[in-house]
Amino acid sequence: MPYESLWIYPVFLVTGLVAGWVDSIAGGGGLITIPVLLASGLPPQMVLGTNKFQASFGSFTAAAYYTNRGIVPLADAWLGIAMTLAGAVAGTCAVQLINPDLLGWIIPFLLLAIALYMLFSPSAGLREGPPRMKRSGFYALFGLGLGFYDGFFGPGVGSFWAVAFVSVMGFSLVTATGYTKVMNFTSNLVSFLVFLAGGHVFFGAALSMAAGQVLGARIGSKLVIRRGSAVIRPILIGVVVLTTLKLIYNRLAAGM
């Protein structure tokens, strides 16, 4: 099988690097990694578990970078981490009991709404603004909700987080991206541990991609801090549109 061949490991490494770069800026790295893992011949459950493992490295690297640069004070994020953790555990358990097909139709339209919001609100995220909710209420609502969603289904969760931080908490896109990576790492880690317990992680591919993720995430995080919303906005909109098209294609293909 291709995934057992040595030549595929450099491909995994480069894939992880590109995905880590994209993920650290706007999310959506799974659009790159999952097709490559599927093309390598891995079974679907192994693909999902391996993807969560390697994505955890990228989201951790980006989260650590933003935290160390003072973009995300952990003292202000601990409640969000706790709520996201609880939501992700619930979502990961629920996906084993409930058919997620309905979400496959609903989420593309929500993502499309995000793309339109970013396109027609050019000033959104350019600077900090007043919050529209108390931080505790925000984390209770979005931490549990988006944590559950990431554990249950997942595509586009980084975009949902970023827009929630911008539109509800009044964060700039740079700050929103930093907080998003912290929450992404939390839910990625929960999902990875569940897949690991089930034996659904192929460590050869996972470690190769993880090495690329670390490098790509560091490069992308530096770019965000240096260039700000000028680099985040177009990549975020592009990722949202591609995720939307991919989900619609998956639904249509499944119905054929």
Secondary structure, DSSP 8 states (H G I E B T S, - for coil): -GGGSTTHHHHHHHHHHHHHHHHHHHS-THHHHHHHHHHTT--HHHHHHHHHHHHHHHHHHHHHHHHHTTSS-HHHHHHHHHHHHHHHHHHHHHTTTS-THHHHHHHHHHHHHHHHHHHH-TTTTSS----SS-HHHHIIIIIHHHHHHHHHT-TTHHHHHHHHHHHTT---HHHHHHHHHHHHHHHHHHHHHHHHHTT---HHHHHHHHHHHHHHHHHHHHHHHHHTHHHHHHHHHHHHHHHHHHHHHHHHHHH-
